[in-house]
């Protein structure tokens, strides 16, 4: 059946004419850095997300680093990050001489919660990085209220959940919030990635930062461009992090299809959920009422220590799977001497031993999914 974890070739084939024309326009114009397509994309993403400012950059990890730099933290300051996630949030904290504080996550959503975060707060804590993992929002209202209580800044890592929407009733603290806000636009700074396999992916590396704060936006722009106020005038220490024009041209096309891509993923998720309902030892992803789920990944929990055996069996049937993530951050040697752990992190450990992600992409067919479901049932 030629089942793939991600079918970028098939997705490209459906929009090939538009992509090719966009790329050729850039090549004919010859402006590969800071071409007009970059500004067009930033404005389009502002309109899509509702963010006041979008600052494109080279990749999602750079976005997180620049966001932290904009907060003006000092060496030794602590930043809370979830222990069960990709390395980038903790990595950039360590690179800047700050202390990552690893906290546990919710066993059903895989996301960090306000309760997890509060257990990690100390007198040195200055910021929180929340990760909207696998396509679903963290419960942001309690997190933002906690940040307000302890005077902490919050950064959203929205690399896996662009297009997800968080539902919130108006509160005295956030009385101006609309009923639904897109992830990445709730905290002072949101960061995202356009890595090719993301729901909105380019044909290389790319990223962006989002904010509704004019002062932060100005600072983020400067830091991403060598700290320059104008060419050769450097007000801040910055870095060189740009979204190149070719990638912006690709993203301008694909952004028009993002809602369609999300709907295709949600349809595929429903097929998996219905087909695997009641299968012993298999827990499908839990959808929380406060968030839509855009299914960057479709991640099962496999019980009774059978995850690795199921993965091997499916591989023998021609079905690829992936483990996100096989080792939690507290077990990574890179953080052994620089991170603080706020609690035993049992959930992060248990998830690393039980999660298994099935193929999930816009070109997945119902026939392929039924084959996958049948093979899982056969194994069980």
Buried (B, 14 or more C-beta within 10 A) or exposed (E): EEBBBBBBEBBBEEBEEBBEEBBEBBEEEEEEEBBBBBEBBBEBBBEBBBBEBBBBBBBBBBBBBBBBBBBEBEEEBBBBBBBBBBBBBBBBBBEBEBBBBBBBBBBEBBBBBBBBBBBBBEEBBBBBBBBBBBBBBBBBBBBBEBBEEBEBBBBBBBBBBBBBBBBBEEEEEBEEBEEEBBBBBBBBBBBBBBBBBBBBBBBBBBBBBBBBBEEBBBBBBBBBBBBBEEEEEBEBEBBEBBBBBBBBBBBBBBBEBBEEBBEBBBBBBEBBEEBBEEBEBBBBBEBBEBBBBBBBBBBBBBEEEBBBEBBEBBEEBEBBBBBBBEBBBBBBEEBEEBBBBBBEBEBBBBBBBBBBBBBBBBBBEEEBBEBBBEBBEEBB
